[in-house]
């Protein structure tokens, strides 16, 4: 009998071998399968803006573009970009710059969607940058000090400019224009500066620190009411277009902008915007004494009792309230502006609500609201400001905003002037429009000359009113 030896393989080992073979075959199959291409979705610049919910804009800090006013951010180009952001349903993220050259430096920054800096679409710029739709047309103008008339050196044409020194900002369209004229054979004495804006150059021309400069017609128009020694010599260019610089790969964004600007034109809103910022510069005169005397007779008697009542309630001179109201509205209870300020005291909707004024065109509500607002501002002026100074500081804050007045006080102290004296503050306030000062201040740029004229104008009208009423009382008590 033979014995047969059998070898038994455990079932677990058999299953392990089968699993290993199957897994190896599956992995090998996966590795050898053609890989599926993943589809990469590229968002357009417009879609990127909408996805992030933010429009990144570079804005030139200047009166023709963007600055902080008494009621917050304002400026023609600011209002436009704000409207466009609203149209897109996104928030506005602003980066401020102080010169055109600084604005153009952001063209290489991929995070920036729009550069808005009163930029002319020159041939050279159109070769280098992509522009959005035109939103304004201007002409470049030679601007000189009026005193050159008396000296017989006021230029009448390009050939006359050889007798004058012309100063313009570096990298501006004005520099391009003047250099092109030089290449055409005109003898021009041109100096370029890097650290001064067009507005600062206009101011220096007005002060006769420089003879002439070049500015766009809209910039000159805005600044003429502040710098009265300026005079336009002649146009140095034809009609030119202003536009925003946008990224080069922004087809959808540009198309959307054109659709938006066309709708803005058709609605008439852009005309209202231009009217608000530019129409008044040739029509409104703070110091029109002839008209003031006329309205003292025709308009003031209707509202004098209201001024007296409000003044008594808030412990203010009634003649000052009346003078302030004339400065604000020319005693027109239905006066209004594009920004929404209305009434005898030209209150904003927000301020009126805070003051409890329900109808701004109601003379009594407006005057009492304005008096209350002025009284409130007086309470917020630092306690070291005493007497009449306190009232003048409050008036300046009524015009330009309390923040800018406080900035001016800090700046006065740094300049070794008395921050609590109007005599010193009115010297310092205009510095708020100069970059070397305002760039380090909390509230930034401000048209600092305006509150000075505003306060001085009110006190001028006040003096006329008080003189008239002194004369009236004298006549009534004379035998």
LUMKOLLUM-669030 format. One record per residue (C-alpha): residue number from 1; residue in three letters; x, y, z. Coordinates in Angstrom, 1 decimal. Each point is the difference from the previous one (the first is absolute). Example, Ala and Ser with C-alpha at 12.3 -4.5 7.8 and 13.67 -1.06 7.14 Angstrom:
2
(1 ALA (12.3 -4.5 7.8))
(2 SER (1.4 3.4 -0.7))
***
This chain:
479
(1 UNK (0.0 0.0 0.0))
(2 UNK (1.5 3.2 -1.1))
(3 UNK (-0.5 3.3 1.7))
(4 UNK (-0.8 3.1 -2.1))
(5 UNK (1.1 3.3 1.5))
(6 UNK (-2.3 3.0 -1.0))
(7 UNK (0.8 3.6 0.5))
(8 UNK (-2.9 2.3 1.0))
(9 UNK (0.2 3.7 -0.8))
(10 UNK (-2.0 2.2 2.4))
(11 UNK (-3.0 1.8 -1.6))
(12 UNK (1.2 3.3 1.4))
(13 UNK (3.3 -0.1 -1.9))
(14 UNK (-1.9 -0.9 -3.3))
(15 UNK (-2.3 3.1 0.5))
(16 UNK (3.0 2.2 0.7))
(17 UNK (1.7 -1.0 -3.2))
(18 UNK (-3.1 0.6 -2.0))
(19 UNK (-0.6 3.4 1.6))
(20 UNK (3.7 1.1 -0.6))
(21 UNK (-0.2 -1.0 -3.7))
(22 UNK (-3.4 1.7 -0.5))
(23 UNK (1.2 3.2 1.8))
(24 UNK (3.2 0.1 -2.0))
(25 UNK (-1.9 -0.4 -3.3))
(26 UNK (-2.5 2.8 1.0))
(27 UNK (2.8 2.4 1.0))
(28 UNK (1.9 -0.7 -3.2))
(29 UNK (-3.2 0.6 -2.0))
(30 UNK (-0.6 3.4 1.7))
(31 UNK (3.6 1.0 -0.6))
(32 UNK (-0.2 -0.8 -3.7))
(33 UNK (-3.4 1.6 -0.6))
(34 UNK (0.1 3.3 -1.8))
(35 UNK (-0.2 2.8 2.6))
(36 UNK (-3.1 2.2 -0.3))
(37 UNK (0.8 3.7 -0.5))
(38 UNK (-1.3 2.3 2.7))
(39 UNK (-1.7 3.1 -1.4))
(40 UNK (1.5 3.2 1.3))
(41 UNK (-2.5 2.9 0.4))
(42 UNK (1.5 3.4 -0.6))
(43 UNK (-2.2 2.8 1.4))
(44 UNK (-0.1 3.3 -1.9))
(45 UNK (1.1 3.2 1.9))
(46 UNK (-3.7 0.9 0.2))
(47 UNK (-0.8 -3.4 1.6))
(48 UNK (2.9 0.3 2.4))
(49 UNK (-1.3 3.3 1.2))
(50 UNK (-3.5 -1.3 0.5))
(51 UNK (1.3 -3.2 1.7))
(52 UNK (2.2 1.9 2.5))
(53 UNK (-2.7 2.6 0.5))
(54 UNK (2.5 2.9 -0.1))
(55 UNK (1.0 2.5 -2.7))
(56 UNK (3.6 1.1 0.6))
(57 UNK (0.5 3.6 -1.2))
(58 UNK (2.9 2.4 0.0))
(59 UNK (-1.2 3.6 0.3))
(60 UNK (1.9 3.3 -0.2))
(61 UNK (-0.4 2.0 3.2))
(62 UNK (-1.1 3.3 -1.5))
(63 UNK (-3.1 2.2 -0.3))
(64 UNK (-0.6 -1.0 -3.6))
(65 UNK (0.2 -3.7 0.9))
(66 UNK (-0.4 -1.1 3.6))
(67 UNK (0.3 1.5 3.5))
(68 UNK (-1.7 -0.1 3.4))
(69 UNK (-2.6 2.8 0.2))
(70 UNK (-2.2 1.2 2.8))
(71 UNK (-2.4 -2.8 -0.6))
(72 UNK (2.5 -2.7 -0.7))
(73 UNK (1.7 -1.2 -3.2))
(74 UNK (-0.8 2.1 -3.1))
(75 UNK (1.4 1.0 -3.4))
(76 UNK (-1.2 -0.4 -3.6))
(77 UNK (2.0 -3.2 -0.7))
(78 UNK (-0.7 -1.4 3.4))
(79 UNK (-3.8 0.3 -0.6))
(80 UNK (0.4 -1.8 -3.3))
(81 UNK (2.0 -3.0 1.4))
(82 UNK (-2.4 -0.2 2.9))
(83 UNK (-2.9 -0.2 -2.4))
(84 UNK (1.7 -2.7 -2.0))
(85 UNK (0.8 -2.0 3.1))
(86 UNK (-3.7 0.3 0.9))
(87 UNK (-1.0 -1.2 -3.4))
(88 UNK (2.2 -3.1 0.4))
(89 UNK (-1.3 -0.6 3.5))
(90 UNK (3.4 0.1 1.6))
(91 UNK (1.8 2.1 2.6))
(92 UNK (2.6 2.7 -0.9))
(93 UNK (3.6 -0.4 1.2))
(94 UNK (1.9 3.3 -0.6))
(95 UNK (3.7 0.5 -0.2))
(96 UNK (0.9 3.7 -0.1))
(97 UNK (2.9 1.6 -1.8))
(98 UNK (1.2 3.6 -0.2))
(99 UNK (1.5 0.4 -3.5))
(100 UNK (-0.7 -1.4 -3.5))
(101 UNK (3.4 -1.6 0.0))
(102 UNK (-0.9 -1.9 3.2))
(103 UNK (-3.3 -1.1 -1.5))
(104 UNK (1.7 -1.4 -3.1))
(105 UNK (2.4 -2.0 2.1))
(106 UNK (-3.0 -2.2 1.0))
(107 UNK (-0.5 -1.2 -3.6))
(108 UNK (2.3 -3.0 0.7))
(109 UNK (-1.9 -1.0 3.2))
(110 UNK (-2.3 -3.0 -0.9))
(111 UNK (-2.3 0.7 2.9))
(112 UNK (-1.2 3.4 -1.4))
(113 UNK (-3.1 0.0 -2.1))
(114 UNK (-0.3 3.7 -0.8))
(115 UNK (2.4 3.0 0.1))
(116 UNK (-2.0 3.3 0.1))
(117 UNK (2.2 3.1 0.0))
(118 UNK (-1.4 2.5 -2.5))
(119 UNK (2.1 -1.8 -2.6))
(120 UNK (0.0 1.3 -3.6))
(121 UNK (-0.1 -2.7 -2.8))
(122 UNK (3.2 1.2 -1.7))
(123 UNK (1.4 -2.0 -2.9))
(124 UNK (3.0 -1.0 2.0))
(125 UNK (-2.1 -1.2 2.9))
(126 UNK (-2.4 -1.9 -2.3))
(127 UNK (3.0 -2.0 -1.3))
(128 UNK (1.0 -0.9 3.5))
(129 UNK (-3.3 -0.4 1.9))
(130 UNK (-3.5 -1.2 -0.5))
(131 UNK (-2.7 2.6 0.6))
(132 UNK (-3.7 -0.3 0.9))
(133 UNK (-2.7 2.2 -1.5))
(134 UNK (0.3 3.8 -0.1))
(135 UNK (-1.8 1.7 2.8))
(136 UNK (1.2 3.7 -0.5))
(137 UNK (1.5 2.2 -2.7))
(138 UNK (2.5 2.7 0.7))
(139 UNK (2.4 2.4 -1.6))
(140 UNK (3.5 0.7 1.3))
(141 UNK (0.5 3.6 0.8))
(142 UNK (2.9 2.3 0.8))
(143 UNK (-0.6 1.6 3.3))
(144 UNK (2.0 3.0 1.2))
(145 UNK (0.0 2.6 2.8))
(146 UNK (-2.1 3.1 -0.8))
(147 UNK (2.9 2.3 1.0))
(148 UNK (1.7 -0.9 -3.3))
(149 UNK (-2.5 2.2 -1.7))
(150 UNK (1.4 3.1 1.7))
(151 UNK (3.5 -1.1 -0.8))
(152 UNK (-0.8 -0.4 -3.7))
(153 UNK (1.0 -3.7 0.1))
(154 UNK (-3.4 -1.7 0.0))
(155 UNK (0.2 -2.6 -2.8))
(156 UNK (-2.7 0.1 -2.8))
(157 UNK (1.2 -3.0 -2.0))
(158 UNK (2.6 -2.7 0.0))
(159 UNK (2.7 2.2 -1.5))
(160 UNK (-0.3 2.4 2.9))
(161 UNK (0.8 -2.8 2.5))
(162 UNK (3.7 0.3 -0.8))
(163 UNK (0.0 3.0 2.4))
(164 UNK (-1.5 -2.0 2.9))
(165 UNK (1.0 -2.9 2.2))
(166 UNK (-2.6 -2.8 -0.1))
(167 UNK (0.0 -2.6 2.8))
(168 UNK (-2.0 -3.3 -0.3))
(169 UNK (-0.1 -3.3 1.8))
(170 UNK (2.2 -2.9 -1.0))
(171 UNK (-1.8 -2.8 -2.1))
(172 UNK (-3.0 2.3 -0.6))
(173 UNK (-1.7 0.4 -3.4))
(174 UNK (1.1 3.7 0.2))
(175 UNK (3.6 -1.1 -0.1))
(176 UNK (-0.7 -2.1 -3.1))
(177 UNK (-1.7 3.0 -1.7))
(178 UNK (2.8 2.4 0.8))
(179 UNK (2.7 -2.4 -1.2))
(180 UNK (-1.9 -0.6 -3.2))
(181 UNK (-0.1 3.8 -0.6))
(182 UNK (3.8 0.2 0.7))
(183 UNK (0.5 -2.8 -2.6))
(184 UNK (-2.0 2.1 -2.4))
(185 UNK (2.5 2.8 0.4))
(186 UNK (-1.6 2.3 2.6))
(187 UNK (2.4 1.4 2.5))
(188 UNK (-1.5 -0.7 3.4))
(189 UNK (1.5 0.3 3.5))
(190 UNK (-1.5 -3.1 1.6))
(191 UNK (0.7 -1.3 3.5))
(192 UNK (-1.5 -3.2 1.4))
(193 UNK (-0.4 -0.9 3.6))
(194 UNK (-0.8 -3.3 1.7))
(195 UNK (-1.4 0.9 3.4))
(196 UNK (-2.6 2.6 -0.9))
(197 UNK (-3.6 -0.7 -1.3))
(198 UNK (-1.7 2.2 -2.6))
(199 UNK (-2.0 1.7 2.7))
(200 UNK (3.1 0.8 2.0))
(201 UNK (1.6 1.5 -3.1))
(202 UNK (-3.0 2.1 -0.6))
(203 UNK (0.2 1.3 3.5))
(204 UNK (3.6 0.9 -0.4))
(205 UNK (-0.7 1.9 -3.2))
(206 UNK (-2.8 1.9 1.8))
(207 UNK (2.5 0.9 2.7))
(208 UNK (2.5 1.1 -2.8))
(209 UNK (2.5 -2.6 1.1))
(210 UNK (-0.1 -1.2 -3.6))
(211 UNK (-1.0 1.7 -3.1))
(212 UNK (-2.1 -2.5 -2.0))
(213 UNK (-1.1 -3.6 0.0))
(214 UNK (-2.3 -2.2 -2.1))
(215 UNK (-3.3 -1.5 1.3))
(216 UNK (-3.0 -1.7 -1.4))
(217 UNK (-3.0 2.3 -0.3))
(218 UNK (-2.0 -1.8 2.7))
(219 UNK (2.8 0.2 2.5))
(220 UNK (0.5 3.7 -0.7))
(221 UNK (-3.7 0.7 0.3))
(222 UNK (-0.3 -1.6 3.4))
(223 UNK (3.1 1.8 1.3))
(224 UNK (-0.7 3.5 -1.4))
(225 UNK (-2.5 0.8 2.8))
(226 UNK (2.8 -0.7 2.6))
(227 UNK (2.9 1.6 -1.8))
(228 UNK (-1.2 3.3 -1.3))
(229 UNK (3.4 1.1 -1.5))
(230 UNK (-0.2 -2.7 -2.6))
(231 UNK (-0.8 0.8 -3.6))
(232 UNK (-0.4 -2.3 -3.0))
(233 UNK (2.4 1.1 -2.9))
(234 UNK (-1.2 -2.4 -2.8))
(235 UNK (-0.9 -3.5 -0.8))
(236 UNK (3.1 -2.1 -0.9))
(237 UNK (-1.9 -3.1 -1.2))
(238 UNK (-3.2 -1.0 -1.7))
(239 UNK (-2.8 -2.0 1.8))
(240 UNK (1.5 -2.9 1.8))
(241 UNK (-1.7 -3.0 1.8))
(242 UNK (0.4 -1.1 3.6))
(243 UNK (-0.2 -3.7 0.8))
(244 UNK (0.9 -2.6 2.6))
(245 UNK (2.8 -2.4 -0.5))
(246 UNK (-1.0 -3.6 0.4))
(247 UNK (1.9 -3.3 -0.3))
(248 UNK (1.0 -1.0 -3.5))
(249 UNK (-1.8 -3.4 0.1))
(250 UNK (-3.4 1.5 1.0))
(251 UNK (-2.3 -0.3 -3.0))
(252 UNK (-3.1 -0.8 2.1))
(253 UNK (0.7 2.8 2.4))
(254 UNK (0.5 2.5 -2.7))
(255 UNK (-3.3 -1.1 -1.8))
(256 UNK (-1.9 0.3 3.3))
(257 UNK (1.4 3.4 0.6))
(258 UNK (-1.2 1.2 -3.4))
(259 UNK (-3.4 -1.3 0.8))
(260 UNK (0.0 1.8 3.3))
(261 UNK (1.2 3.3 -1.2))
(262 UNK (-2.5 0.0 -2.9))
(263 UNK (-2.8 -0.6 2.5))
(264 UNK (1.4 2.8 2.2))
(265 UNK (-0.1 2.4 -3.0))
(266 UNK (-3.5 -1.0 -1.1))
(267 UNK (-1.4 0.5 3.6))
(268 UNK (1.5 3.5 0.1))
(269 UNK (1.9 -0.9 3.2))
(270 UNK (3.4 0.8 -1.4))
(271 UNK (-1.3 3.5 -1.1))
(272 UNK (-1.2 0.6 3.6))
(273 UNK (3.4 -1.1 1.3))
(274 UNK (1.9 2.4 -2.3))
(275 UNK (-2.4 2.8 0.9))
(276 UNK (0.6 -0.6 3.7))
(277 UNK (3.7 0.2 -0.2))
(278 UNK (0.6 2.5 -2.8))
(279 UNK (-2.9 2.3 -0.7))
(280 UNK (0.3 2.1 3.1))
(281 UNK (3.6 1.0 -0.5))
(282 UNK (-0.9 2.8 -2.4))
(283 UNK (-3.3 1.0 1.6))
(284 UNK (0.4 0.0 3.7))
(285 UNK (1.8 2.8 1.8))
(286 UNK (0.3 0.1 3.7))
(287 UNK (0.7 3.7 0.1))
(288 UNK (-2.7 1.4 -2.2))
(289 UNK (-0.7 3.0 2.2))
(290 UNK (-2.4 1.6 -2.4))
(291 UNK (-2.3 -3.0 -0.1))
(292 UNK (0.3 -0.4 3.8))
(293 UNK (-1.3 3.6 0.6))
(294 UNK (-2.8 -0.7 -2.4))
(295 UNK (-1.1 -3.2 1.8))
(296 UNK (0.3 1.7 3.4))
(297 UNK (-3.1 1.9 -1.1))
(298 UNK (-1.8 -2.6 -2.0))
(299 UNK (0.6 -3.3 1.8))
(300 UNK (1.3 0.6 3.5))
(301 UNK (-3.2 1.6 1.5))
(302 UNK (-1.8 -3.3 -0.6))
(303 UNK (2.3 -2.0 2.2))
(304 UNK (1.5 2.5 2.4))
(305 UNK (-2.4 -1.0 2.9))
(306 UNK (1.0 -3.6 -0.5))
(307 UNK (3.7 0.8 0.3))
(308 UNK (-0.6 2.0 3.1))
(309 UNK (-2.0 -2.8 1.6))
(310 UNK (2.6 -2.7 -0.8))
(311 UNK (2.8 2.2 1.1))
(312 UNK (-1.6 0.7 3.4))
(313 UNK (-0.7 -3.7 0.6))
(314 UNK (3.6 -1.1 -0.8))
(315 UNK (1.8 3.1 1.3))
(316 UNK (1.4 1.2 -3.3))
(317 UNK (0.0 3.4 -1.7))
(318 UNK (-3.0 0.2 -2.3))
(319 UNK (2.0 2.0 -2.5))
(320 UNK (2.5 -2.9 -0.2))
(321 UNK (-2.7 -2.5 -0.7))
(322 UNK (-1.5 2.2 -2.7))
(323 UNK (3.5 0.6 -1.5))
(324 UNK (0.7 -3.8 0.0))
(325 UNK (-3.3 -0.7 -1.6))
(326 UNK (0.7 2.5 -2.8))
(327 UNK (3.4 -1.6 -0.5))
(328 UNK (-1.7 -3.4 -0.2))
(329 UNK (-3.1 0.7 -2.1))
(330 UNK (-0.3 3.7 -0.8))
(331 UNK (-3.1 -0.1 2.3))
(332 UNK (-1.8 -2.4 -2.4))
(333 UNK (-2.0 -2.6 2.0))
(334 UNK (-0.2 -2.2 -3.1))
(335 UNK (3.7 0.0 -0.7))
(336 UNK (1.4 -3.5 -0.8))
(337 UNK (3.1 -1.6 -1.4))
(338 UNK (0.9 -3.2 -1.8))
(339 UNK (1.4 -1.5 3.2))
(340 UNK (-3.4 0.3 1.8))
(341 UNK (0.5 3.0 2.2))
(342 UNK (-3.1 2.2 0.2))
(343 UNK (-1.6 3.0 1.6))
(344 UNK (1.0 3.3 1.5))
(345 UNK (2.8 -1.6 2.0))
(346 UNK (0.8 -2.7 -2.7))
(347 UNK (-0.3 -3.1 2.2))
(348 UNK (0.7 -3.5 -1.2))
(349 UNK (-2.7 -2.6 0.4))
(350 UNK (2.1 -1.8 2.6))
(351 UNK (0.7 3.1 2.0))
(352 UNK (-3.6 1.1 -0.1))
(353 UNK (-1.1 -3.4 1.3))
(354 UNK (2.4 0.2 2.9))
(355 UNK (-1.2 3.5 0.8))
(356 UNK (-3.7 -0.9 -0.1))
(357 UNK (-0.7 2.1 -3.2))
(358 UNK (-2.8 -1.7 -1.9))
(359 UNK (-0.2 2.4 -2.9))
(360 UNK (3.1 1.8 -1.0))
(361 UNK (-1.8 2.5 -2.3))
(362 UNK (-2.0 1.2 3.0))
(363 UNK (1.8 3.3 0.9))
(364 UNK (-0.6 -0.3 3.7))
(365 UNK (1.1 -3.6 0.2))
(366 UNK (3.1 0.6 -2.1))
(367 UNK (1.1 3.1 2.0))
(368 UNK (-0.6 -1.7 3.4))
(369 UNK (1.7 -3.1 -1.3))
(370 UNK (3.1 1.9 -1.3))
(371 UNK (0.2 2.0 3.3))
(372 UNK (-0.1 -3.3 2.0))
(373 UNK (2.6 -1.5 -2.2))
(374 UNK (2.3 3.0 0.4))
(375 UNK (-0.6 -0.1 3.8))
(376 UNK (0.9 -3.7 0.1))
(377 UNK (3.2 0.6 -1.9))
(378 UNK (1.0 2.7 2.4))
(379 UNK (-0.3 -2.6 2.8))
(380 UNK (2.3 -2.3 -1.9))
(381 UNK (2.8 2.6 -0.5))
(382 UNK (2.8 -0.6 2.5))
(383 UNK (-0.5 1.9 3.2))
(384 UNK (3.3 2.0 -0.4))
(385 UNK (-1.6 1.9 -2.9))
(386 UNK (-1.7 3.1 1.6))
(387 UNK (-2.4 2.8 -0.8))
(388 UNK (-0.6 1.0 -3.6))
(389 UNK (2.6 -2.5 -1.1))
(390 UNK (-2.3 -2.8 1.1))
(391 UNK (-2.8 1.2 -2.2))
(392 UNK (2.3 0.4 -3.0))
(393 UNK (1.4 -3.5 0.4))
(394 UNK (-3.6 -1.3 0.1))
(395 UNK (-0.9 1.8 -3.2))
(396 UNK (3.1 -1.4 -1.7))
(397 UNK (-1.1 -3.5 1.2))
(398 UNK (-3.5 0.7 -1.3))
(399 UNK (1.6 0.6 -3.4))
(400 UNK (2.9 -2.5 -0.3))
(401 UNK (-0.7 -2.5 2.8))
(402 UNK (1.2 -0.2 3.6))
(403 UNK (2.7 -2.6 -0.8))
(404 UNK (1.9 2.4 -2.4))
(405 UNK (-0.2 2.8 2.6))
(406 UNK (1.6 -2.3 2.6))
(407 UNK (2.6 -1.0 -2.5))
(408 UNK (0.8 3.7 -0.6))
(409 UNK (0.3 0.6 3.7))
(410 UNK (2.6 -2.9 0.3))
(411 UNK (1.8 1.4 -3.0))
(412 UNK (0.1 3.5 1.5))
(413 UNK (1.6 -1.3 3.1))
(414 UNK (2.7 -1.8 -2.0))
(415 UNK (0.7 3.2 -1.9))
(416 UNK (0.4 1.9 3.3))
(417 UNK (-3.2 2.0 -0.5))
(418 UNK (-2.8 0.4 2.5))
(419 UNK (-2.5 -2.8 -0.7))
(420 UNK (-2.7 1.8 2.1))
(421 UNK (0.1 3.3 -2.0))
(422 UNK (-2.0 0.6 -3.2))
(423 UNK (2.7 2.5 -1.0))
(424 UNK (2.5 -2.9 -0.2))
(425 UNK (-2.4 -2.7 -1.1))
(426 UNK (-1.2 1.8 -3.1))
(427 UNK (3.7 0.1 -1.1))
(428 UNK (0.4 -3.7 0.6))
(429 UNK (-3.3 -1.2 -1.5))
(430 UNK (1.0 0.5 -3.6))
(431 UNK (3.0 -2.3 0.6))
(432 UNK (-2.5 -2.9 0.1))
(433 UNK (0.0 0.1 -3.8))
(434 UNK (3.8 -0.5 -0.2))
(435 UNK (1.1 -3.5 -0.2))
(436 UNK (3.1 0.4 2.2))
(437 UNK (-2.4 0.9 2.9))
(438 UNK (-3.2 -1.9 -0.6))
(439 UNK (1.5 -3.4 -0.8))
(440 UNK (0.9 -0.4 3.7))
(441 UNK (-3.3 1.3 1.4))
(442 UNK (-2.9 -2.3 1.1))
(443 UNK (-2.6 1.4 -2.4))
(444 UNK (2.4 0.7 -2.9))
(445 UNK (-0.6 2.5 -2.8))
(446 UNK (-2.5 2.9 0.5))
(447 UNK (-0.6 3.2 -1.9))
(448 UNK (1.3 2.0 3.0))
(449 UNK (-0.4 3.4 -1.6))
(450 UNK (-3.8 -0.4 -0.3))
(451 UNK (-0.8 0.1 3.8))
(452 UNK (2.2 3.0 0.4))
(453 UNK (-2.0 1.8 -2.7))
(454 UNK (-3.2 -1.4 1.4))
(455 UNK (0.6 1.3 3.5))
(456 UNK (1.4 3.3 -1.1))
(457 UNK (-2.9 0.5 -2.5))
(458 UNK (-2.5 -0.7 2.8))
(459 UNK (1.6 2.6 2.3))
(460 UNK (0.1 2.4 -2.9))
(461 UNK (-3.8 -0.4 -0.6))
(462 UNK (-0.5 0.2 3.8))
(463 UNK (1.8 3.3 0.2))
(464 UNK (-2.1 1.4 -2.8))
(465 UNK (-3.2 -1.2 1.8))
(466 UNK (1.0 1.5 3.3))
(467 UNK (1.0 3.2 -1.5))
(468 UNK (-3.4 0.3 -1.7))
(469 UNK (-1.8 -0.7 3.2))
(470 UNK (2.1 2.4 2.0))
(471 UNK (-0.9 2.7 -2.5))
(472 UNK (-3.7 -1.0 0.2))
(473 UNK (0.0 0.2 3.8))
(474 UNK (1.8 3.3 -0.2))
(475 UNK (-2.6 1.5 -2.3))
(476 UNK (-2.9 -1.4 2.2))
(477 UNK (1.4 1.6 3.1))
(478 UNK (1.1 3.3 -1.5))
(479 UNK (-2.1 3.0 1.0))
***
